[in-house]
Amino acid sequence: MNYWRIPLADVDIGISEKEAVMAVLDKGWLSMGEVTQAFEQEFAAFIGVRHAFAVSNGTVALHMACLAAEVGPGDEVIVPSLTFVATANAVAYTGATPVFADVSSPQDLTISPTSIAAHITPRTKAIIVMHYGGYPCWMEDILKLAERHGLTVIEDDAHAPGAELIGRRMGNWGLVGCFSFFSNKNMTTGEGGMLTTNNDHIAEKLGWLRSHGMTTLTWDRHRGHAWSYDVVAPGYNYRMDEIRAALGRVQLKKLEANNSHRKALVAQYTHMLRTVIPEVEIPFIGHPGESAYHLMVILLPAAINRVHFMEGMKIFGIQTSVHYPPVHHFSYYRKWLAEQTRALSVTEDAANRVVSLPLFAKMSSGDVEEVTAAIRKVLDKLSNEELR
Ligand SMILES: *Cc1c(COP(=O)(O)O)cnc(C)c1O
């Protein structure tokens, strides 16, 4: 189903996913069970962590991570504003206050360690980092800062499955990593998410939080491993099911190859844009570590009207997007946190000029050429109109 000649994102679903889903249906156990367990073990091994918990989506993963880190009323949690709103909403669910930090520069749209430091108060409990576009945040600096102030670091890894920094995968840096398998992400289960941690105590809490605060699972009782349970906290039903887990196992197997293909597309985009459209800025050139290449973003020249640019691309059948409208500009957060007056000047400048171009596993190099040619035409048209 494509409304666009070239969409912003697209899934890579084939025969293996169909077979995996059919096998679950044939077996007849649909709620969390051995397929989910296998998916968790494979995901934990891939990230290089001791524990992984499959959940219903990335947002609940962030919620559980905050709860496991004992974030609650009266606490402050430092988050980027240039992120999907779920990063901040998860903090709000717990009764804590999100405190927005700036990103580093137009070339580096990850959260700035300097800005984090400037926002630490006696009430700060945790920092949530988000590896924007799949590019790693400055984790060594951020972990040092967190250690010095006794803060917990939670990773929003929604963009970053497979990304790494000095040989260590994202999701294996903070106390907890939170992944999303929404359908526009690098790997998908439709809706879905995963938590990762090396901390046994946190892992125990994540197990209860995911399933009503109960100490045994329906699956354990079904297998005769338990017949009763206690409830140790008012937990949630944030579980994944076997159909999604089956999808996820196949998607995980494809992830490295798909990320490499994304990397090649980004390299081609970068080369073509630099030669054909030198007036656009391309962030993350030479960024440390290995990205998961979730997004291909450019910054338009300040004189270009972005709405007109995106409409121009639409005429060519090319979908573009904005990652992201800054969270601190949304009316709920503006009203609630009006006293957070410190300017986020880099975020605001970048958010005004940023445009995401199509990037997905099944995209071809011909598509990249077509997008680049369209950008050239649209920018020429817009500049001519302005001169008239
Ligand atoms: C997609 C995404 C989420 C939320 O994940 P869902 O699975 O859609 O709930 C959170 N943070 C970021 C940065 C995302 O891109």
The ligand as an SDF file (V2000), in Angstrom:
LIG
                    3D

 15 15  0  0  0  0  0  0  0  0999 V2000
    9.1050    5.3660   18.0120 C   0  0  0  0  0  0  0  0  0  0  0  0
    9.6990    6.0640   19.1440 C   0  0  0  0  0  0  0  0  0  0  0  0
    9.2460    5.8960   20.4710 C   0  0  0  0  0  0  0  0  0  0  0  0
    7.9850    5.1530   20.8270 C   0  0  0  0  0  0  0  0  0  0  0  0
    7.8880    3.8770   20.4090 O   0  0  0  0  0  0  0  0  0  0  0  0
    6.4420    3.2120   20.1830 P   0  0  0  0  0  0  0  0  0  0  0  0
    6.8050    1.7830   19.9530 O   0  0  0  0  0  0  0  0  0  0  0  0
    5.8320    3.8560   18.9860 O   0  0  0  0  0  0  0  0  0  0  0  0
    5.6450    3.4040   21.4190 O   0  0  0  0  0  0  0  0  0  0  0  0
    9.9290    6.5140   21.4900 C   0  0  0  0  0  0  0  0  0  0  0  0
   10.9730    7.3010   21.2490 N   0  0  0  0  0  0  0  0  0  0  0  0
   11.4290    7.5230   20.0090 C   0  0  0  0  0  0  0  0  0  0  0  0
   12.6030    8.4120   19.8060 C   0  0  0  0  0  0  0  0  0  0  0  0
   10.7940    6.9370   18.9100 C   0  0  0  0  0  0  0  0  0  0  0  0
   11.2430    7.1880   17.6750 O   0  0  0  0  0  0  0  0  0  0  0  0
  1  2  1  0
  2  3  1  0
  2 14  2  0
  3  4  1  0
  3 10  2  0
  4  5  1  0
  5  6  1  0
  6  7  2  0
  6  8  1  0
  6  9  1  0
 10 11  1  0
 11 12  2  0
 12 13  1  0
 12 14  1  0
 14 15  1  0
M  END
$$$$
